Amino acid sequence: MKLHVDIQTACVEPIPEEEDICSWIAAAMPPEREQAEVSVRLVSEEEMTELNQTWRGKSGSTNVLSFPSDLPEDIDSPLLGDIVICAAVVAREAAQQNKTETAHWSHMFVHGSLHLLGYDHVEDQEATIMEAMETDILNRLGFTCPYGSQAQ
C-alpha cells in the first residue's frame, strides 16, 4: 500500500519517530486499500482543549481526535482525513495505565486511523468491534491488549 502521512508538530513534548507513526497508521489500513493520505497534528493540551470544545462540545483535553475527510462520494481520493493527538495526554495516560509511551502512542494512532476508516465506539456493539480490531492490530505490531489489566 502506498501511504502518505503529513506530520505537523505543535507541541514541546517528545513524539514518536516518523517511521513509527507511518507504520502504526499503515497497520490499521485494510489489506485491499491501495493508497491512503493522512494528516497528523501533534498538539499541546491548550490546542487539544480548544479542538475538543469546538468539535465535540466537551471541556478539557483528550488524547486523540479524528477528522475523516468529507469528500463527495463521487470523488475517488485516497485522502482519509486528519488525526490530532495530544502528546502530554498520551504521556500522562501511559504512566497512569502502566504502559510504555510507545505502546500508548501506537494505540492512539491505530484508534485514530480506524475512526478515519469509519469505525466508531458510540454504541456498545460498535465499541466491541473497534476494540477487537485495535487489539488485533496492536498484537500484530507486538503490543499487548490496550484495554484492562492486559495492557502493556
C-alpha positions as CSV (number, residue, x, y, z in Angstrom):
1,M,0.0,0.0,0.0
2,K,1.2,3.5,-0.8
3,L,0.8,5.7,2.3
4,H,1.4,9.4,2.5
5,V,1.5,10.9,6.0
6,D,1.9,14.7,6.6
7,I,3.1,15.3,10.2
8,Q,2.8,18.7,11.9
9,T,4.3,19.1,15.3
10,A,2.8,21.8,17.5
11,C,4.0,20.7,21.0
12,V,7.2,20.6,23.0
13,E,6.8,17.1,24.4
14,P,8.7,14.2,22.9
15,I,7.0,12.5,20.0
16,P,7.5,9.2,18.1
17,E,9.7,8.9,15.1
18,E,8.0,9.5,11.7
19,E,8.8,5.9,10.7
20,D,6.9,4.5,13.7
21,I,3.9,6.8,13.1
22,C,3.7,5.7,9.5
23,S,3.9,2.0,10.4
24,W,1.2,2.3,13.1
25,I,-1.2,4.0,10.6
26,A,-0.3,1.5,7.9
27,A,-1.1,-1.4,10.2
28,A,-4.7,-0.1,10.6
29,M,-5.3,0.0,6.9
30,P,-7.3,-2.8,5.3
31,P,-5.2,-5.0,3.0
32,E,-7.3,-4.2,0.0
33,R,-6.6,-0.4,0.4
34,E,-4.1,0.6,-2.3
35,Q,-3.5,4.2,-1.2
36,A,-4.1,6.4,1.8
37,E,-3.3,10.0,2.7
38,V,-3.4,11.1,6.4
39,S,-2.5,14.4,8.0
40,V,-1.3,14.2,11.6
41,R,-1.0,17.1,14.0
42,L,0.7,16.6,17.4
43,V,-0.5,19.3,19.7
44,S,-0.3,20.9,23.1
45,E,-3.0,20.5,25.8
46,E,-4.2,24.0,25.1
47,E,-4.8,23.3,21.4
48,M,-6.4,20.0,22.1
49,T,-8.7,21.6,24.7
50,E,-9.8,24.1,22.1
51,L,-10.4,21.5,19.5
52,N,-12.3,19.2,21.9
53,Q,-14.6,22.1,22.9
54,T,-15.1,23.3,19.3
55,W,-15.7,19.9,17.6
56,R,-17.1,17.7,20.4
57,G,-18.6,20.3,22.8
58,K,-16.5,18.8,25.6
59,S,-14.4,20.7,28.0
60,G,-10.8,19.8,28.7
61,S,-8.2,18.0,26.7
62,T,-8.4,14.5,25.2
63,N,-5.8,12.0,23.8
64,V,-6.9,11.8,20.1
65,L,-9.4,13.3,17.7
66,S,-10.0,12.2,14.2
67,F,-11.5,14.2,11.4
68,P,-12.5,12.0,8.5
69,S,-12.4,13.7,5.1
70,D,-15.8,14.8,4.0
71,L,-15.5,14.4,0.2
72,P,-18.5,13.8,-2.1
73,E,-19.0,10.1,-2.8
74,D,-18.3,10.5,-6.5
75,I,-14.8,11.8,-5.8
76,D,-12.2,8.9,-5.7
77,S,-9.5,10.2,-3.4
78,P,-7.0,8.4,-1.1
79,L,-7.5,11.3,1.4
80,L,-8.7,9.8,4.7
81,G,-8.5,12.8,6.9
82,D,-6.7,14.2,10.0
83,I,-5.6,12.7,13.2
84,V,-4.8,15.1,16.1
85,I,-3.0,13.7,19.2
86,C,-2.1,15.5,22.4
87,A,1.4,14.4,23.4
88,A,1.1,15.5,27.0
89,V,-2.1,13.5,27.5
90,V,-0.5,10.4,25.8
91,A,2.4,10.6,28.2
92,R,0.2,11.1,31.3
93,E,-2.2,8.3,30.3
94,A,0.7,5.9,29.6
95,A,2.0,6.5,33.1
96,Q,-1.4,6.1,34.7
97,Q,-2.1,2.9,32.8
98,N,1.3,1.4,33.4
99,K,2.0,1.2,29.7
100,T,5.1,2.2,27.7
101,E,4.6,5.5,25.9
102,T,5.4,3.7,22.7
103,A,2.6,1.2,23.3
104,H,0.1,4.1,24.0
105,W,1.2,6.1,21.1
106,S,0.7,3.1,18.8
107,H,-2.7,2.6,20.2
108,M,-3.7,6.3,19.7
109,F,-2.6,6.1,16.0
110,V,-4.4,2.8,15.4
111,H,-7.5,4.2,17.1
112,G,-7.4,7.4,15.2
113,S,-6.9,5.6,11.9
114,L,-9.8,3.3,12.5
115,H,-12.0,6.4,13.1
116,L,-10.9,7.7,9.7
117,L,-11.9,4.4,8.1
118,G,-15.4,4.8,9.6
119,Y,-15.3,2.8,12.8
120,D,-16.7,4.2,16.0
121,H,-17.4,3.3,19.6
122,V,-20.5,5.3,20.5
123,E,-22.7,2.2,20.8
124,D,-21.6,-0.9,22.8
125,Q,-21.7,-3.2,19.7
126,E,-19.5,-0.7,17.7
127,A,-17.1,-0.4,20.7
128,T,-16.8,-4.2,20.9
129,I,-15.9,-4.4,17.2
130,M,-13.5,-1.5,17.3
131,E,-11.7,-2.6,20.4
132,A,-11.3,-6.1,19.0
133,M,-9.8,-4.6,15.8
134,E,-7.4,-2.4,17.8
135,T,-6.3,-5.3,19.9
136,D,-5.7,-7.5,16.8
137,I,-3.7,-4.7,15.0
138,L,-1.7,-3.9,18.1
139,N,-0.9,-7.6,18.7
140,R,0.4,-7.8,15.1
141,L,2.6,-4.8,15.9
142,G,4.0,-6.6,19.0
143,F,1.9,-4.8,21.7
144,T,-0.5,-6.4,24.1
145,C,-4.2,-5.6,24.6
146,P,-4.6,-1.9,25.3
147,Y,-7.6,-2.4,27.5
148,G,-7.8,-3.5,31.1
149,S,-5.3,-5.5,33.1
150,Q,-3.8,-7.0,29.9
151,A,-2.3,-3.6,28.9
152,Q,1.4,-3.4,28.2
